[in-house]
């Protein structure tokens, strides 16, 4: 159960892969916490992560092995800078990759441990995607019952499963390219739209089983602390305990991301302010579809950073 969340206390959301863009975070690099976080990430990954985020060509940045380090570093950096200026998150919530960033922000792992995990995870996911080609597609006007029936109907012996529960009316399916194509065709025949995602594999599906096995072996030697800030887990939309972290992170690679259910659980506990730390505003936009009454923001550049701190200061003095 998620404990009561005071009105106005922000839930920090950490961006997922796919929202990256060259130049992201450029005008935040002069903040000391941002510089320090990117320096930590560069030490772990063995290359200049800030230079990658700022200057890489889109094709290079979009490679899973590069997108994950750059986005994780930016999300953790923005969170660190906000917290250093008095922002006290009521909870943290990531989306897929953002779940790993959330381990650092919540205090379950040190920053360098979280970045080391991103490094291993991104490599394992890229290898699994190369060995077991897959695709992902967002189905619009979707509900869980219809999507599960569609997957059963269109799988034809291939892998085809719900992979992301994004918001009401938007569920992503993942599977073999042929199965995803059949699902898109059946969805279109029913008069509904879909949108193919620009991913290199069928993430959060059984096609990531090799990556999950590799991650399980890696996590054998990783010790998790109890979260100082509650971390709502993608796997079950509930707070993550240190004792469950390894098993949940392994399951995470082959299980759906329950983002909608996580936001709904937080809102039911009183959360009314959701702030995306990272880039692109995808999660903030999903929150708009899940809970129209919630206050939401995306802190991704200096203007949004300053605006959010000003809004928080105004809330604190009311």
Beta strands, then each sheet from edge to edge (+ up, - down):
strand 1: 10-14
strand 2: 91-94
strand 3: 135-142
strand 4: 160-167
strand 5: 169-175
strand 6: 194-196
strand 7: 231-232
strand 8: 273-277
strand 9: 295-299
sheet 1: 7+ 2+ 1+ 8+ 9+
sheet 2: 4+ 5- 3+ 6-
end
